[in-house]
Amino acid sequence: MAEIIDTRTDPEEAFARGCEALARGVPVAIPTETVYGLAADATDPRAIARIYEMKGRPRFNPLICHMADLAMAERHAVFDPLSRTLAEAFWPGPLTLVLPVRPDSDIHPLARAGLDTVGIRVPTGFASRLLAAFGRPLAAPSANTSGRISPTTAAHVAADFGGKLELVLDAGPARVGLESTILKVEGGTVRLLRPGGLDAGEIERVAGRPVERPERAGAAIVAPGMLASHYAPGAPVRLEAEDVRPGEALIRFGGRPLPGEDKAALVLDLSPSGDLAEAAANLFGYMKRADAAGAAAIAFSPVPATGLGEAINDRLQRAAAPRPGAAERAS
């Protein structure tokens, strides 16, 4: 199993061991406010290749590159005025901007899936300090096997990767619990590529214009999280449930019981009080608990699509989408 170092009780050891492993080209699981990331030097093609190999991730799916601050980001990407405004308003935080890569950037094309753009984020907390200490950008997708539920605790990471991973840096449960919101500014239009932990309404307030939501079907993969099937548990997922079938696990919202839940394998409530931020923080952890219960399926009651509910519903729709091997697992 991976070694786990608690960043809260032994921060100096965590910094030293994390930087040493990253310098050797070894991916390290790091905590961020969104989810745990599988981080490696974004300038080292061998380290980036190890991320793809460990996750089983398609290499046409680009990786978000994490920066210590806006100054580091400016050394690797070209900012238009609106993108800079958004960065200044929301960094550090759960926002990724897809920007033209600078010709002199040493971010390796493998991290960008060969695109002439790069997705950039500045995280908060320990990850930001680690980036400053390491001195180079880190490519860091979620620290889980590709397509499966994203990890919000160090234990989730260790259980998924086991002995394939050398080091996990543990800062406790992720505060936001959903991946970052991904935006791309084109010709003054703000395009939402992936809803996430930053409410689109807040983006519209700062940008002074509406956020455009492109059609998902057939969209080119220019950012992480755009695959139709993603964030999936092993069990089938049933959405908009108004009842519970025998043997299903139920994940409900708002404290509203459903008929048949007395025969459920497990009942969890994302937020009994109807708080969408609490629901977002609990989503992936509850999906993992429901999957581990051995239920025949996981039923989700409706979640409002407003505010952070937009990102929650996006993750649920992708978790429920048909995926390779699903029929075999269900049989």
Secondary structure, DSSP 4 states (H G I P E B T S, - for coil): --EEEETTT-HHHHHHHHHHHHHTT--EEE--SSS-EEEEETT-HHHHHHHHHHHT--TTS--PEE-SSHHHHHTTBPPPHHHHHHHHHH-SSSEEEEEEBPTT----TTTTTT-SEEEEE---HHHHHHHHHH-S-EE--BSSSTTBPPPSSHHHHHHHHGGG-SEEEE-SS-SS-SPPEEEEEETTEEEEEE--SS-HHHHHHHHTSPEE----TT----STT-SSS-SB-SS-EE-S-SS--TT-EEEESTT---TTGGG-SEEEES-TT--HHHHHHHHHHHHHHHHHTT-S-EEE-----STTHHHHHHHHHHHHS--TTHHHHH-
